[in-house]
Structure formats: structure tokens, C-alpha cells
Amino acid sequence: MSLPGVRAIPSLTYQQAVPPFSEHFSETDGDDSIDQGPAGGRGWDGRAASAHEQAAIPLLSPVEMANADGGALVGRLRRSPNAALFRATFGEHVLDNAALSWNGALLALEVFQQSAPDFYPYTSKYDAWLRGKIELSAHAPRGLELFNDPAKGNCAQCHPSSIKRGQFPQFTDYGFVALGVPRNANIPANQDPGYFDLGLCGPYRAAFTNRADYCGLFRTPSLRNVALRKTFFHNGVFRDLTDVLHFYVERDLSPERFYPGRSDGAVNKFDDLPSRFWLQINVEAPFRNGGGKPALTEDEIHDIINFLGALSDGYQSASLDSSEP
Ligand code: HEC
């Protein structure tokens, strides 16, 4: 428990609808199914196909629970106060069989995450609005409009916000995109100038290390409960939603605000991705790689943040008349 990690902790909420990873994802809308490219899977690089597989990652990661192997976890289970319950669930002799016990532990974690009230309650103010129960207040309606508008925030292109086929929005299309987020100097691994976390093409995901076109791509996260997070993006480089919004709007117009300077005085833009991978960095709105005016004003950024606040679960019907978003 003393080794620092390399990525921000991804939320485990609202993962129930994440499709397994596919290189050729298509959401069939009537007849026109389009190949969206790589999408799905759990974690920032989508390398876990299910909650079952995902649970193994933190249990074995040296920077998380740091069990040497499945057997080490089973040894801990044998000595834990949960051993009796574990035996009652999986059989009297289960703990004598390491493989069976390891599988049982992952299954228990998987089933726990199928508890809707804990992991996907849909109790945000926005959900109440989608149900037609309340009006969105203050700046949130304007924020939603800007969030959806392809010429303004364009956020919904990757973080869809509307009900589709009777499903409440997950605020992710599960796609993989390179945003070129700045390097986080607070991650000790980044002290090595030769080290890069390239997401879909590795080094933590092993399947696509030869796919240069996948380097720098990370899975679009859900924005549900995002206002409750303390760090943003896969490397946690931003600590504040305002900084995230400024990054989207000004990455191309004022890169010196986000990236360090080089010795020759130029800005070291996209400093967390080797230049041979820059081709896949996304340049659609709200980015402005052709120059021009920022996609959003300060007031509009404020409105979108206000709207994001309406995505936090735990909105109580008792405060229906509150003007707080
Ligand atoms: C082209 C697709 C795309 C668009 C458009 C887009 N996002 Fe994102 N968003 C992503 C991806 C991909 C990530 C994760 C990137 C990473 O960590 O490297 C992300 C991450 C975020 C995060 C951090 C969430 C977390 O848990 O760390 C926030 C907040 C966010 N987006 C908000 C927005 C807002 C607001 C807009 C509109 C102004 C927007 N996004 C537009 C794809 C997109």
C-alpha cells in the first residue's frame, strides 16, 4: 500500500451497460449500423471484458491490493472473518481449493456490483427531469443545450445525454478517443522521459502493442457523478471541472496554459504522447485546431458545469422546490 499508481481510479458505477470490447463497435439504429471503431470493455483501456475480469485487476495489481497471486488472496480469505460466510455460500470445503475460491471471490464482487441501488441508482436531478418529475433549474437547462449543441460544447457526441431505446443515457458512447491530455508530473512513473501510458496500445493492455493507430486512445468515461470526482482524465492531471472545460475549449488556442515550455521557448504541446501518434488526436468541436474563437464563453462553461452538477445521484424529492441545480 505504499507504491503510487499511474492512473486515476475509474468509477465502478454505471458500468452495467458497458458492452464487451470490440474493435468494430456498431450500435444498430434501424438499418444503418456504422462501424464506430474500437469501443467497450472496462477500465481506461477497456481491457477487462466483464466485472468478473475487472475485479481481478486491483486484487493483483502491485499498486492496488498487491496480492502476489490468487492463492495469496485465498490465504487471506481463509483467515478473514468472512470465511464462514464464504463457506456457507460456496460450500464447506471451498477454501481448500484455491482455484474455486479465487473464482468465488471474483463472482462475489461481480454480483455485488449488480446491486442497482449501490451502482446504478439513476437518482440524479437530471434523471428526475427525464422522468418528467421536475424542471431543471438555474443554469442547467442552458448548460444541457450547450452540452448537446454540435457547434458549442459538442459533448454529447461522445457523452450522449438523451434516452435511447428506452434506456437512460450513460453519458458515454464507450468509444476510444485520444484527447492529448497533458502529462501529469505528479505521477512518479512520468519522471522517466521514455515512459508513456498509451492506453489502448499499452503498456498495461497487452493485446494491441503493435497497433500504432491505437496509441493515446482511452475509453470515454461516463459523466454521471462526475462533479463528485476529485481528479479528471486517465492520468488525473486536472483537479477541477473548470480546468477540464478550459482544456476542451482552449487546448488548441492557448496550449501554453496546459503544456510546459520547451528549452527553445516553444510550447511542448501533447507532451504525454510521442509525436508519431499525434495523427489520431481528436480535433473536432469543441477543439479549435483551425484557430478562431473559443467554442464556449466563460459564462457558457459555467452553465455546462452547472448541468454536470445535475448528474450526481442522491437528489432527494424532498428538495423539489430547491433552486439549487
Ligand atoms: C471526441 C469525444 C469527446 C468529446 C467531444 C468530449 N469528450 Fe469528454 N472525454 C472523452 C474522452 C475520451 C475522455 C477521457 C480522456 C482521457 O482520460 O484521456 C473524456 C473525459 C472527460 C471528463 C473527465 C471524466 C473523468 O472521469 O475523469 C470530463 C469531465 C469530460 N470528458 C467532459 C466533457 C465535456 C463537458 C465535453 C464538452 C465540452 C466533452 N467532454 C467532450 C471524449 C470526449
Boltz pocket constraint, residues with backbone or C-beta under 6 A from the ligand:
constraints:
  - pocket:
      binder: B
      contacts: [[A, 147], [A, 152], [A, 153], [A, 154], [A, 155], [A, 156], [A, 157], [A, 158], [A, 159], [A, 175], [A, 176], [A, 177], [A, 178], [A, 179], [A, 180], [A, 181], [A, 216], [A, 218], [A, 219], [A, 220], [A, 221], [A, 222], [A, 223], [A, 226], [A, 229], [A, 231], [A, 232], [A, 233], [A, 234], [A, 235], [A, 241], [A, 244], [A, 245], [A, 248], [A, 282], [A, 284], [A, 285], [A, 286], [A, 304]]
      max_distance: 6.0
